[in-house]
Amino acid sequence: MVHIGTVVMGATDVSRAVAFWKAALTYTEREPGTDDWVVLVPVEGPGVGVALGRSTSPVQEVPRVHLDLYSDEQEAEVERLMGLGAERVAWELYPPDPDFVVLADPEGNRFCVIDTTHGG
């Protein structure tokens, strides 16, 4: 059996990315990181890790892989994340009546905030 242990994302400024994702997810460093590589894990309990590694490749406008963050208070969560440095993305691919909002972290990595109360 296999399971997802860590999602890896690139960043030109690993320290900035670490600060954002630690605050966004209430994560902490699994062990002391370096300027080039840090693995974050949930402060409490099990969960998927987020690793941030130095990358010089450009951000994908429509990424093939991204994070979905689930919330039953989507707008409040979007505002909180924007207060931490996230930005709304002008997303032309929204369906009618979407249950998600596309944001970008301070490094430009796209992610979505999903409204878990949508439609039900």
C-alpha positions in Angstrom: 0.0 0.0 0.0 1.2 3.5 -0.8 0.0 6.9 0.4 0.9 10.6 -0.2 3.4 11.7 2.5 4.5 15.1 1.1 3.6 17.5 -1.6 6.6 19.3 -3.0 6.4 22.9 -4.3 9.1 25.1 -5.8 10.0 28.5 -4.5 12.6 31.2 -5.4 12.5 32.4 -1.8 12.2 29.3 0.4 12.1 31.3 3.7 9.2 33.4 2.4 7.3 30.4 1.2 7.9 28.6 4.5 6.5 31.6 6.5 3.4 31.7 4.4 2.6 28.0 4.5 3.4 27.6 8.2 0.8 30.3 8.9 -1.7 29.2 6.3 -1.8 25.6 7.4 -0.7 25.7 11.0 2.3 23.6 10.1 5.8 23.5 11.6 9.2 22.4 10.3 9.6 18.6 10.6 13.3 19.2 11.3 15.6 22.2 10.8 15.6 23.1 7.1 18.1 24.9 4.9 17.9 27.9 2.6 17.1 25.4 -0.2 14.8 22.8 1.4 12.3 22.6 4.2 9.6 20.0 5.0 6.5 21.2 6.9 4.1 19.0 8.8 1.0 19.6 10.8 1.6 21.0 14.3 -0.9 18.5 15.7 -1.8 15.1 14.5 -1.1 13.3 11.2 -1.4 14.8 7.8 0.3 15.3 4.4 3.5 17.2 4.6 4.4 20.2 2.4 8.0 20.4 1.2 9.4 23.7 -0.2 12.5 23.5 -2.4 14.5 26.2 -4.2 13.4 26.4 -7.8 14.2 28.8 -10.6 11.6 27.3 -13.0 8.7 29.7 -13.9 5.4 29.4 -12.2 2.8 27.6 -14.3 -0.2 29.8 -15.1 -2.4 26.6 -15.2 -0.6 24.2 -13.0 -0.9 20.4 -13.6 -0.7 19.8 -9.8 -1.9 22.2 -7.1 -3.2 22.2 -3.5 -7.0 22.3 -2.6 -7.7 23.7 0.8 -11.1 22.8 2.2 -13.1 25.2 4.4 -16.7 25.6 5.5 -16.0 29.3 5.8 -14.5 30.0 2.4 -14.7 33.8 2.2 -13.2 34.2 5.7 -10.4 31.7 4.8 -9.7 33.5 1.5 -9.4 36.8 3.4 -7.2 35.3 6.0 -4.9 33.8 3.4 -4.8 37.1 1.5 -3.8 38.8 4.7 -0.8 36.4 4.9 0.3 37.4 1.4 -1.8 35.3 -1.0 -3.3 37.0 -4.1 -6.5 36.3 -6.1 -5.8 34.9 -9.5 -7.7 36.1 -12.5 -8.9 32.6 -13.4 -10.7 32.3 -16.8 -11.5 28.6 -16.3 -14.1 29.0 -13.5 -17.3 27.0 -14.2 -20.7 28.4 -13.6 -21.3 28.6 -9.9 -17.9 27.4 -8.8 -17.2 26.0 -5.3 -13.6 27.2 -5.4 -11.5 30.3 -5.4 -8.1 30.3 -7.1 -5.3 32.0 -5.1 -1.5 32.2 -5.5 0.9 32.1 -2.6 3.7 34.8 -2.3 5.8 32.7 -4.7 3.0 32.6 -7.3 2.1 28.9 -6.8 -1.6 28.4 -7.5 -3.9 26.8 -5.0 -7.7 26.6 -4.4 -9.9 27.2 -1.4 -12.9 24.9 -1.7 -16.2 25.8 -0.1 -17.3 22.5 1.6 -20.8 23.9 2.1 -21.4 24.6 -1.6 -24.4 23.1 -3.1 -25.6 21.3 0.0 
